[in-house]
């Protein structure tokens, strides 16, 4: 955690107080006001009206904190006599304070003290609100109040859940989105709020709750009757019966709602509950708060992963589905745990089926938290590090499920008690839900699960739940495991849940409307020939006794029965003939031969007549249905029995024969009736069996219809769930579309979308600067749209992209404005990877191209400068690790740029200096400047030369060193010049000292030899002039040697001695040492002066001859031998005095041997002066070792 108090603008940082005082002022109730930093109007109004003191502290936690105008907000608070307090790590939470964290801090509460940390995530992905609210719920428990103002997205949903589970209060501001949106399918914090109120009512509600919280806790004297009354109200209002819930759990949930609505007695709360429908829903939601975690009961999940999940995927391919139902999913931990296991197994398959997880719960607020998929940092204890890194994203002190896993799960409200189940499932997870139901509800739920599962499906229960009452439906996967395989049963087990019966009309009986078959003309003609032969009435019927044809005389034999009209002859014929006709037809059909029945009595108009019936088969063509010819032939009238009885014997016999014939007929009829009855009985038995079979089929069909109805209800429930999820997705899609629209407009990139026919489907507003496009141009070919730029290749490029699917890029220039664009033509791919057209973007690169051109020109100038300068240029990073070298470096050292990188450049340095140079690099990191001299080896000659390495640090906007730019300058010649200069300075100093000594000596000697001051002045000036000429000659010579002849001529010229035949100079060119010039020049000056005043040059006949030569002595040293000879000298006392005791002779005989190691001889004879000077041309070493 980052210690220290970081004050934001407008935040008053309060000094820490002593521990005892701080403890007495610590807040008992902490109000967390959350919202978005860009919209603080509601926050400002609420802060002005909330009460402070009395154990209350307010902490303002904002998403997008950097957008907050804290100065303005602080000024508004100061007008009300309030101010913000800063937050320091470890500082206690004190009452009466309004805390506002800094924008770069992540804040939490631990043991009554603030804890701060610097977030690693970028703004917007820190989970700022959730991180604080989760820590607040752990610390303050029931004394925590969380308020959300405005829209914070998903941030805060997890925190609201934690505060509610801890017994705290959650409130939300009423906004347009909360009024219009469906909170049941949302994932915003408002979906979990205890109340959604306008800002003014929020302030009132908060003040009342704070007063209630600072007093004594609400009473807990609830009895069984009160709980029963509450359960009854819930059952009547919500349809969910909580009589089976455990009393302890029920009571704890009721007590929290009593705190929220400020009711201290349970009886008063029951009356309040009966009058407030909204409170019934709130209590219902609180009763559904579940306790869950990731991979709860690790052993059971291990069994599921090892033994069950592979079986669910067995035999399934890419087009198959694996369907999972998580019942009572609460806030989604278990659903996502199953999703992780399924995803991990799918990663091992070559072809994985589609996986869909239906996660249901009664509590819509818990589902909102599940959809948000954000969890506290305690998830790290339940999930291993690998899974944590793979399936979660760290955001502040929270973890967010990745999108891949969230899209697998569909969350929806569902009641296992009253709603139909899902169907065709592979796995049902119902863990720790049945324990909240009584025995009866548990017994009804297990068959529902059996019905919903596919054969081979699995049921996953909690550790305290079992299926022992339904051992015929499920069997455990392993001993003592709470995972069960579904068993097949002989009879289909229908679930017992209150489906609404749907009346459906039964199947109506159908009558076969058989259209009569038309008789053929040939058949009619044959019948007519038969009729002509018999000439009575007749009809033609088919095998079903349906009349196909009537003759003209059938009327007297037809007597239709009442009811539905029909052409069946047995229904049309006279009733007295019906039985005999049926018998005759059956015999004709059976024997396929003509049948004649005589003596059939028929009543007509009160009389009885005898009728003869003839039935004869008619076969038209083989394979066609048979037809039958039925003829009715009139007989005589039947006589009365009484009249005949009194007749003659012949009459009696006739009567007897008639009776016998009638008896035979009756027997035949009886026999036919018996046979018909037996046949009818057989048919009835067969029909009965058919009806029984049909009944069983109908029963089976009815069961299938019931099953189909149940499945349809399940599908309807799934559709409702999917519809709810789709509604949520539509909201997300709308928001994403808005974001995409704003993104495209904000980028100012001209974009046009074309379909496969190069017709415009969409475009951004910026494209109107390039094409004359309006909204009505959608659907028009792009070729019809006039362009403001010269881009004739657009259609060709678009077709090439559609053909090759390779992007095309080109730069074009506007013909009128001169603007330059980068055009990119890319394929438009749908989500299923279908190419639906092309996307053409125009990026204005005018400024960039100008900048590039300027940069390139600058780079060319810089390169020319770098490559043209004599210095060796290089670029390095920390520690002297070179990254680039100029061509001069590579040419001089012989090292390539690659070989010189990092510390490879040290190879070119002298080995004795490498460590020292690196030490200077380390010191330079503190100063930002490097300056060091070292020797660098020339790659061609192998010689080392001295270089001056200089480097300057390049820093970023924060002052951190990014790199170093440096040069290596050749200073070897400079160093040699400096050394020479030092020698010259030393030489000059030495010469100056010598010159001063000489001047003093000249002055002293001149003074000693001069009689008067004028004489002294004249001689001293002459000698100083000679000395000056020598110094001038030395200075003009520079580094060049001084020639002896030049020195002699300068002295003679200074005395005005013309170079005539009287003066003779002879000798080779001899270079004199500068150290010997001054003393030798003074000696020559004295000789010349004496010659001019007293010697050969003073008389007209005098001659001066100067000769010199060089030779090598025994030691091999070069020496100079100079002879000065004067002839024609007039001897005078003055001349002898000047020669014998003058300064010149002393200089020659004493100074030259001392200063120049010379050998001299001076002699004055009759009219002649002869002087020899022999001196070394090279300076002797003091140790005699030779010349140096």
Secondary structure, DSSP 8 states (H G I E B T S, - for coil): ---SB---TTEE------HHHHHHTB-SEEEEEEEETT--HHHHHHHHHS--BTTEEEEEEEETGGG--HHHHHHHHHTTT--EE--BTT-B-BTT-EEE--TT-EEEEETTEEEEE---S-TTSS-HHHHHHHHHHHHHGGGEEEEE-S--TTTTHHHHHHHHHTT-EEEEE--HHHHHS-GGG--SGGGG-SEEE-HHHHHHHHHHHHHHHHS--------HHHHHHHHHHHHHHHS---TTS-HHHHHHHHHHHHHHTT--SHHHHHHHHHH-HHHHHHHHHHHT-----TTSSHHHHHHIIIIIHHHHHTT--TT-EEEEEEET-TTSHHHHHHHHHHHHHHTT-SS--EEEEEEEES-HHHHHHHHHTEEETTHHHHS-HHHHHHHEEEETTEEEE-HHHHTTEEEEE--TTTS----SEEEEEE-SSGGGS-HHHHHHHHHHHHHHEEEEEEEEE-TT---GGGTTTEEESSTT-SEEEE---SS-----S-----------------------HHHHHHHHHHHHHH-SEEEEEETT-BEEEE-TT-GGGB---SSS---BHHHHB-HHHHHHHHHHHHHHHHHTS-EEEEEEEEEETTEEEEEEEEEEEE--STTS--EEEEEEEEEEE---HHHHHTS-HHHHHHHHHHHHHHHHHHHHHHHHHHHHHHHHHHHHHHHHHHHHHHHHHHHHHHHHHHHHHHHHHHHHHHHHHHHHHHHHHHHHHHHHHHHHHHHHHHHT-EEEEE-TT-BEEEE-GGGGGTB---GGGTTSBGGGS-BSS--TTHHHHHHHHHHH---EEEEEE-TTT--EEEEEEEEEE-TTS-EEEEEEEEEE-HHHHHHHHHHHHHHHHHHHHHHHSSSEEEEEEGGGEEEEE-HHHHHHH---HHHHTBTGGGGGB-GGGHHHHHHHHHHHHHHSEEEEEEEEE-TTT--EEEEEEEEEEEE-TTS-EEEEEEEEEE-HHHHHHHHHHHHHHHHHHHHHHHHHHHHHHHHHHHHHH-SSHHHHHHHHHHHHHHHHHHHHHHHHHTTS-EEHHHHHHHHHHHTT---STTEEEEE---EE-HHHHHHHHHHHHHHHHHHHHTSGGGSTT-EEEEEEEEEE-TTS-EEEEEEEEEES----HHHHHHHHHSHHHHIIIIIHHHHH--EEEEEEETTEEEEEEEEESS---TTSS---
